[in-house]
């Protein structure tokens, strides 16, 4: 098999489960850290000519991270494209097994079994808390309805305020986010890189949890440690 991945989460999953299968990945595929394959551009703007030059048997993609016109162009060139959809943790496990099987790997490697076990009884905040979860600023955007990250937080005892919004990633003015009076503001380091010096100052008086975007939004080997890592960050912010 020759596989090109257009999704960072899936790149890591395939790389650790089927060594040697990956022949290309996006510029944003940062894990494993020692991954040494040709890069084909970004998730939103992959270079079709670079992908085709690698002669892949399969391109793996995601309906949210990748644009339909880019995937259609690859199909038109005769490339098989597998498109995943991940809106919650159980679906992530199913899609990961499907991708690994398509790549000729064990559909349930040890790390995936460990991840499933970790999410069987995740550490849950008691009492449950509310949050707003910015993913961008200038303009401010937050998690809305039907998102994988929202489901991750809900399973850890954190209900985000915009879960019922009509949009999946709504733009909401900062004053409205503050007025929502959440118990905690969850600030991931991707897609926008919130840091201790960039983000919390906008929510003065509210606890802020700086969390790893890889643990909050990626569905791959990081799922095994995500419940513990995220729960620790949330508890630290709420002390």
Buried (B, 14 or more C-beta within 10 A) or exposed (E): BBBBBBBBBBBBBBBBBBEEBBBBBBEBBBBEEEBEBEBBBBBEEBBBEBBBEBEBBBBBBBEBBBBEEBBEBBEEEEBEBBBBEBBBBEBBBEBBBBBBEBBBBEBBBEBBEBBBEBBEEBBBBEEEBBBBBBBEBEEBBBBBBEBBBBBBBBBBBBBBBBBEBEEBBBEBEEEEBBEBEBBBBBBBBBEBEBEEEEBBEBBEEBBBBBBBBBBBBBBBBBBBBBBBBBBEBBBEBEE
